[in-house]
Amino acid sequence: MGGWDIGLFDCSKNPIMFVWACCVPCGGLCMQGIDAKLTDHDKNACLIAVLLDCCCGAIGATINRYKLRDKLKIHDSILMDCLISCFCGCCGVTQEYITVVKDKKGNEKAMIWEIMKD
């Protein structure tokens, strides 16, 4: 979709993280927090991303997705961010996570627990 290198339904590139986003309580929150930590140099970026998603639901997830696209210079629309956050949350979070990890760590198959150690 839009300017993303990873398609919305390319969850098979990291199926474990897709299952993590869908089945682990707050798994998607953690993934958005890691995305913010890796892309934003503000020391509170992770906390802000998690609180936005936790307290504001799909609106917070939309804001996080928009900020991520801005940082990575990915061209898409805020409307698509909102629709994806509302209706395809697990796929959207996985797409964001794979994109960030591939860009910042060079490994689209990295697991969240490996990244948290860094």
N, C-alpha and C positions, 0 to 999 in steps of 0.2 A: 504494500500500500504506500502510495506517495513516494518519498525518497528513502524508505527503509531498505537496507540491504537484505535483511531477514524478513521474510513474509510473515503475516499475522498467523498463519496456520502452519508455520515451519517448526512446530513444537518437537518434531522428530529429531531435530538437530541437537536437542538436549532434553530427552524425554523425562529424565529423573527430575529436572527442575520444573517441568510442566506438572508432574505429579505432586511435587513439593508445593507449587502455587495453588493447586486445586484441593489437596487433601490435608496439608499440614495447617493447623490453625495459625493464622497470622503469617503464613508462608509468603504470600504476596507482599505483605507489609515489609517483611525482612528483605525481600528482593528489591523493592523500591528503595529501601534504606541503603542497601549496598550500591545500587545504581547512583544515588545521590552522593554517597561517599566517594565513589570513584570519579565522578564527573565534576563535582563542585568543590572548590578549595576552601569553602567556609567550613569551619570545624563543627558547626551545628547543622549542616545540611542533612545529615542522616536523620537526626532527631526531628527536624522540621518535616522532612518527607514522610516519616512514619506517623507523626501526629496528624498531618494533613489527611493521609489516607485513612487513619484510624477514626478520627473525629468527624471528617466530612464525607467519608465513603467515596462514591463515584466522582463527586466533585473534586475531592482531594486527589484522587488518582488521576483525574484529568489534568489538574494543575501540575502534578509531578511529571506526567507524560509530556506536557507542553514545555516545562522547564528543561527536561532531558533533550527534547528535540532541538531546543534553542542552543543548548550547550554543544550538542553534536552536529549542529547545522543540518538537520534533517528537515526537508520541506514537506509539510503536510498541513492539514487544516485542524483548527481547534474543534470543529464539529466532529471530525473523525476521531479525535482524541476522546471526546465526550461519548460518542457512540461505542467505541471500543471499550472504554472504562465501564460503561453501563451494561453492555450486553456480552462482551467477550473478555471479561476481566483477566481470567487465567491465561488466555492466549496472549493478551496484550502485555501483561507483566512478563511473561516468558520471552516475548519478542524484545522487550526493552532490555531485559537481563542479558540475553544472548548477544544483543548488539553492543552493549556496554562492555561486557566481559571480553568479547572478541576484539573490540577497539582498544581497551585499556590493558588487557592481560594477554592478548594474542591467542586465546584458547576458548572457543565457543562452547566447549564441553566442560568447562570448570564448574565445580560444585560450590555451593554457597559456603559450606563449612571450610573449604580450602581457602576461599577468599577472605573469610573472617579472621583467619590466622595471621594474614599479612598486616 
